[in-house]
Amino acid sequence: MTVIKKVAVCGAGGTMGAGIALVAARAGFETICFDQSADGLARSRKAAQKFFDKSVQRGRMSADDAAAALARMHDQTELESLADCDLVIEAIFEDLGVKQQLLGTLDGLCKPETIFASNTSTLSISEIAGGCERQDRVVGMHFCLPAQVMKLVEMSRGLMTSEQTFNTAWAWVEAAGQKPVQTQDKPGFILNALLVPFNNDVLRLIDEGVASAEDIDTAICSGLGYKMGPCTLLDLIGLDTQQRLGEAFYPITQDPRAAVPPIVRRMVAAGILGQKSGRGLLGAAASREPATDGPGFHVVRAGDSRSFSDGDAFLARAVDAPAGVTLCLGGAYAPDPSKTAVLVELGTECLGFHTDEDSGREGSNVLGFARYCNGSDAPSKLIEIVRQPNTDRPALEAARAVFEAAGFDTVVCADRPGRIIDRLVRPKYNDALRFLDEGLALAEDMDKTCCLGLGYPDGPIERVTRGGLDWHYEVCTAIFRMTGQAAYSPARRAVVAHDRAHNHS
């Protein structure tokens, strides 16, 4: 059995490779930082010094430990220097031929017991291993960016990976202070299989004018409790990176959601890449402060409210006499042009169901709204406000002020099925449920991957189950009826839950 003492990282001049090298050196392993670019290695060396200095300042390492870790990192531009390494982790460009060529060269240089690990995020471990003669000693080891901060590592076997190799690599990941999860050798593993299509859906929403990047981030963070909105993440990783992921992922999966959206190609061609170029998705919309004072409103009801239970503090703010804003709850609606705004509570239906539509000319003082809730979960503090093409600007501002003055977060979106959150998350939940059926990973490992790799407060399986699979079926069915998009066709487990709840056979 291989005892791992010396590690090499190929591609250490890049962001991911540099992070993996930091993980290895910090954990006490002699670490060869290999890259063909001496300039790239020099940049990574400066970044490593800065990282360890900050770790000392924040009390996470002693000065002596930081100095020792940096001393364990050895920059090299010649592959021959990797000959006596026990573990070689490749984190080079996401190209199958290039990776196979690297492993083939290393196969002739390294000792027979050396394990090769690939940090690929989209390619098959079995295919990468085909580039060398030791396929039994090749394993998938996908770190998350930035590797020195994010603890998750997705571990996968190729068809020929031996049990001993997998167990040794798993033990090393744990010894390095990371948290491994097991997944199958399938496109995107867990993380990117869920994230790449989700991010593409976000980009299409922006391109279609459904909502601004800023409002999408607000909706996701407020409604779901994510630490970082998807547009912030896309600006961080770079739109060029998202394009490469789509180009690698779509040919393998043929999933239309994985295909690169046109907006990405336009922005990359224009040099608008995100933080690395100084301009990205965020920052285009004018900033605004939430309202602190709102207009008076009165309530009309036709049934129970989907957003506010009886006795809710928000409803206590309503006035008895008619006011400038009317709040229509529980299916109630009556047009009133004399009001500043008429706000109609929505479920899964579009606002046009109440107001009728006019070939894109619709719009008045009437807006829709929905307080986001994950099924049977407690309602969030997010209010999604629905506009039409010609919605009155004063009505929109009054709608936001009514809710913001009461402490809610508001976002504005076009009158589209699913609005922002359900439009984005329901396909991801369907994917996760399908992956569970396909044996990609255990439910716990899928949830763990999203929590550790993306900072989610809960994973997709936990969340969709807690909210109710029957509710997921209802929401997906409503969106599917209006869009015809296969992504919203309810997953098998949701259909089973719905049929059980309604005694269908």
Steps between C-alpha positions, in 0.01 A plus 500: 500500500633843402594728789458858383770734623590702192239660276518679167244736351507550124360838401613669822543827312122523464242594760370150571837327492651764727220445750547123501873548559419719801274227639776238469778714644286631785423139600870414529575336164805580289344661196637538148328793329534422130406726211649570159470872576766634735309828513186314608693327776643834615150647524382195694798528735409861581137400553610216730708740709203735525264216594724371777562852631124557526459162669749608766332839542163331551638254753452194283871412488808589696776692323728197528239267347441742214871527427535121508207453264644747250838328524335169404390648166756451220445662160598294195462537124642159405281190523800285590490657847179307570661157462513411871159643600246271665198691372471722193189717470435652160312830492576606146282627214168315461591317180486122478786464255730726701424316823554160338832617356614622843414171669672307222820699551481469879445126465849465354659728762343413834561195714251215450316558828429870435130585498366745239201713596303725267330819615275498192155646553331373184705226330486125556762353733493177297577690180777705661652180644507358147804719434727285719580136573410516872125554476454318830695781671300794362227664709272803480571766763299815425572793732279807521617854431676642697644167608688641801170627644233256380522161673302289256671248272296282262658156473421266211628170364575427137396162363845358575580684826599249766342500844840550658569807285164655583535433872856637509396816315196542726719468810741761363216746438391460862859532622525825303213640703240476223157331500453241225169386355462204268342538158486304176713561192226693321509843332536780752499257795264660754599865527527604137221268389272717716680834474581544129139468376375709796740783419402482134134534604594813693669646194200424280269674748715812471514474121122466480452809715315308771705658780822691557816329623473698823141387564585138419777505760273664756227244436732201535678629810187623678263224397736203525759624748797460264815683606574606144264570212554323167591822316762584762640148457502529120685832520747337739578189292479691171255477213778355285525213748123447485527491121774235512297293747198508271709414196645200684177392667237531225658263242520230765152539648297649211303682772364822344545679833874425488543670161677836513238781501542765226543775762818328620654490154414866444648612832816291460551635147465853640753430776238523775614210714424600859746602769804407293407761236351758737152465351246222518137418567465717807524876509298575186178576688464824693537441874212583730449506874200316647210725592456579867153654471216350302155616392191393688325187374177318564424132451229318306466123528334217314656220705803407708819684415789297362749755634374623836330302774232657717663722758812558289673823603494625142121484481478700822641794302193509274242777540127444522399780267581494128862606434722575202607137473272197497636161604299213346542173691382144452397534136322833533536752217308797368656770282496852641672766288450756777758327720873560490544123490293184516710205621376150420627204698616221268545126538632303205292703252620799298368851560343492155257238628338778703548802276476335157775558244530713189783375276771667706314829542357415843588702807334742740505573871453128571795287611532147628691393807594178676679445828745222429448181697650157450179303528431416863803697625449826686463788252810705418534877517520522120223654294512439124316786328366426153483770235352509151650673193321830565470499878470850646829610656328667802306179562823297498674735742196496730497119496863479602454763770199323656705186561845650561367732770383186681849342483460278194753464219345569161596403147327576173447256216303467180174307499650159429420158646697427815609863534868495611560237765275215390596563137863438598496240777233254384711361213790459742279308742380279214862432405591409858204263529589341167867464602381322813308251285802455270733424791730797437538551873321453829250767599721597793804538274311717250384728779845502659656593167277805459542612860879463507574588139262793458421613853129410476316479832340175386531267205251446218370162618451620857331820386262355242404218736442735792289731287298204377544287189129538429543879505802467270277303261234774506747782432685311227178396330375860493826626346519207258147569373596859418853442363503147359862472615605149599701632795171565681351157442472369857756240604380145568517535879283811485243319283490211748452741792222682315320180407521370856368828637206496260441121495585467130610169359 
